[in-house]
């Protein structure tokens, strides 16, 4: 967050409203700065990614930098907050060096605002991955998605959602195998010997006249290592964020800190683009002190869908390239053993 004078604010606004519009770095109104993405950066996480926007090519300094990591843990359904089928919980933390002018209380408020936007979008039941369940009604996966903002040089929400989508794309869910055991009440000696037995329920045949109670226990085991498994379901549903910075007669993308401080209103739109389906608007937020009407918002949503699709296509292409790079690196490491 930048603090600028009224003169600087008026100068930036007049430059953007001129014909043709002028920006300090020479970009057009809908041009992005250089975006860099790398996945698999945290070895102990189930999925991770780093995204930077506008870093200096010479020394690697400056720019917006965000790191996301996804970690899976088992939770019981019905005890506390566990949900049958699993759930996603998001949190955003900001390094104090990213916002040196903010007090600790103001930094906490900012983290809370970022977390609420991310959590409300990615934790919605309509986009919950289908492979987070373990034992129906008993056990499920809790996916903790943690975001850390290391530096903010503008356009932070776009960077957060890019990093979140990349980390979820990189996440592998360990395959699970249910283990069940049944024993007649009173058969304690047999139960002790058969504790590790897998039992197929369909093969269990009992007499209709047998009224003895049964003891049923269920658990699961992991055929895979913790860092192996299948990709997290729902890659086509996780949205990208696009921030439209609004001035009275125009809008522009990927604002720097100074440009963000010069605009009275920002519109965040969250879009996903499922294959062979209609684009889905997952949410929207208006941030700032300015005002807007319904006609302007409808017009902005049309433009926002087009811009968001471009971001989606570029990001998905980069994520597929990252998959190929990491698979090739893994093969080379295996062959060089």
N, C-alpha and C positions, 0 to 999 in steps of 0.2 A: 504494500500500500504506500503510495507516494503522496506527499504533501506539497502542493504547488501553489503559487501566488495567483491572484486574480488576473494579473497581466499574462502569466504563462498560460492559464486556462483559456483566456480570450484568444491568445495567439494560436494555440493548438486548434481550437474550434474554428477560427476563421480560415486556417489552412485546410482543414478537412472539408469545409463548406465552399472552398474556392473552386473555380473551374479552369483546369482539371483539379481534383482534390490532391493535396500534398501531405505526405507523411514524412516524418523525420528520417526514416530509413529507406525512403524511396519506393516502398511497396504500394500496390493498388489497394483499394478499399476491401477487396475480398481475398487478398493474398495472405498466406500464412508465412511465418518465419520457418527456418529449417527445423524439422522435427526428427529427433533420433530416438530409436526404441531398441531395447535389448531385453530378452526374456531369459529366465533361468538364472538369475543373478544371486539368489539366496539358496544355497545347497540344502539347508535344513527345512525349507518351506515346501509345501506341496505344489506351489506355483508362485512365480514372482516375475516382476518386470520393472524396468526403469524407463521413464520417458523424460526427455528434455526438449524444450522449445526455445529456439533463439540463442543457443550457446555460441560463444565466439569460436570460430573455426581455427583461429591461430593458437590460442592458449587454453581453449576449453572452458573458459570462465563465463560468468554471467548467465543469463537465461533463466527459465523456469525449470526446475528439476523435481520430479516426483518419483518415489519408489513405492511399489505395491507388493504385498506378500499375502498369500492365502495359506491357511493352516487348518487341517481337518482334525477334529477330535470327536470322540464318541460321547453321546449324551443319552440319558434315559427318557423315554417318552412318558409323559404323565407325571413325572417328578420335577416340579419346577417349571421351566420354560421350554422344555423339550417338545418338539412338534413331530408328529408322525409324517415321515417322508423327508425330514431334514429341514434345515433353514440356513440362511446366510445372515451374518451380523457384520456390519461395516463400521469402521472407525477411522477418523482422520486425525493425525497429530502433526503439529507444525513445529519445526525447529525454531528456537528463539532467534537464531541468526537470520532466518528468512524474513522476520518482521521485527527488526531491532528497535523500532520506535513504539511498539505496542507494550503496554504494561502487562504483567502476568494475567490479570483479570480480563483484559481486552483480548489477549491471546486465547484464553480459555473460551471466551464467547465466540471468537472466530472459528476455533476448532469445532465447537458445538454446532455452529451453523453449517459448516462444510459436512460434518458427519450426518446431520439431519437430511441434507439434500441427497447425499449418496445413499444413505440407508433407506430412505423412503422410496428410492427408485429401484435399487438392486435387490432389496429384501421383499419386494412385493410378491404375493403368492402366485400371481399369473406368470412370472418368469422363474419360478423355483425349479432348479434342475431336477430331473426325474430319477437320477441315480444317487441321491443322498440318503435313501432309505436303507436300513440294514435288516432289522427284524420288525415286521409290521406290528405296530402297537407297542413295541418294546424298546428298540434301539434305533438310532439314526445318527447321521453325521451332522455335526455343527461346523459350518465353514466360517471361520473368522477371516475377514478381509481387512487387513490393516494397511493404511496409506500414510506415508510420511512425506511431508513437504519440506524439502531441503532449501529451496530458494524459490522466490516468486518474482518474476520479471514481467508479470501480466498473463492473462488468460489462464488462470489457475484451474478453473472448473473443467475446461476442456482437457487439460493435462491430467487431472485426477481421474476422469472417466476413461481416458485412453489407457492409463496405467492399470486401472481396475479391470478393464476388458482384457488387456494383455495378460494380466496375472490369472484371471479366470480361464482364459484360453490355454494357458500353460499348466493349469491344475490337473493332476491325475488323481482319480478316486480309487483307492485300493479295492480290489474285488474281495467279496466276503462269501463265506460258505457257512450256512447255518448248521449248528450241531444240536441235536435234540436227543433226549433220553427219557424213556418211560419205564416205570417199574411199579408193580403192584405194591400197595401199602403193606408193609410187614416184610417184604423181601429185601431187607437191609443188606444181607450178605451178598446177594446177587447185585444189588445196586452199587456197592462199593467196588465190585470187580468190573462193572460195566460203565463206569463214569465217563470214559472216553469213547464210548460207542456212538456211531452215527446210526440213527434209526430212521427208516423210511416210514412215514405215517401211513402211506397207502398199503404197506405190507402187513400192518398190524391188524390181526383178525382176532376178535374176542367173542365170547359167548354172550348172548343176550340175557342169560340168566345169572351172569357174574355181576354181583352187586358190590364187589370190593372197590374201594376208591383207588385212583391212580395218582402217582406223583409225576408231574411233567416239568421238565426243566429245559430251557432253551438258551443257547449262547451262539457265538459265531467265532470263526477263525479266519485268518488272512492267508490265502494262498500266495499272495504277492508280498514283496517287501514294501515298507511304508512309502517309498518314493516311486513305486510302480503302480500300474493299474490302467484304467480306461479313462479317456478324456472326460472332463466334466460336461454333462449334458447341457444343451441349450445355447450353443455358440451363436445361433442366429437370433437370439432374443435379447442378449445383453446390449443395452443401448450405448450410443455415443452422445456426448454433449456438444452442443454448438452454442456459443455465446454471441449474441447480436448486440453490439454497442450502438445505442440509439442517440441520434441528434434530430432536431426538428424535421429535417428534410431528407435524411439519409441514414444508413446503417453501415457498419463496417465490422470486420472480423479480426481476431487475434490482436487485441489491443495491448500496447505496452502499458507499464504502470502509469506513465504520464498521461497517456490517452484515456486510460480508465478513470483517472481523477478528473478528466475534463468532460466526461459525459454524465448527464443526470440520471440515465436509466439504462439497464441492461436486461435483455431477455434471454433466459436459458431455455433451450428446447432439447428434449431427450428423445432421440429417434432410434428405432431398430428396423432392419430391412430383411425380414425372413425371405428365404428362397421361394420364388413363384407365389408370392403373397403380397398383399397391400402393405405399404410402409406403416409402421405402428408408431404413433406419438405416445411415448411412455409418460410424459409429464412436461411441465413448463413452470418457470419461476420468473417473476419480475423483481429485480433488485435495484434499489436506488430511490431517490427522492422525487424523480420526475413522474409524470402522468402519461397515460396512453388510453386510447379508446378501442372498442371492439373491432372497428374497421381496420385500424392500423395493425392490431394483433393478428387478424386473419391474413392480411397481406404478408406480414413477417413470417408467419408459419409456412406459407407457400415457398417463400425464398429460403427459409431455414431448412425445409425438407431437401431442397436441391443441394445446399451446401453440406448438410449432414451426410447425404449419400456420397458425396465426393470424399469426405473424411472417412466414412465407413469402408469404401472400396480401397482406398490407399492403406488404411490400417489393416484390413484383412489380408491384403497382398503382402504386407510386411510381416505379419504374424505367420503366414505360410512359409515365407522365406526363412524366418527364424526357426521354424520346425525343421526345415531341410538342413539348415546350418548345424543345428544341434544334433540331429541324427547322423550327419556325416562326421561330426566331431566325435560322437560316441563310437562309431564304427572304427575310426582311426585309432582311438584309444584302446579299443578291444584288440585290434590287429597288432598293436605295438607292445602288447603285454609280453 
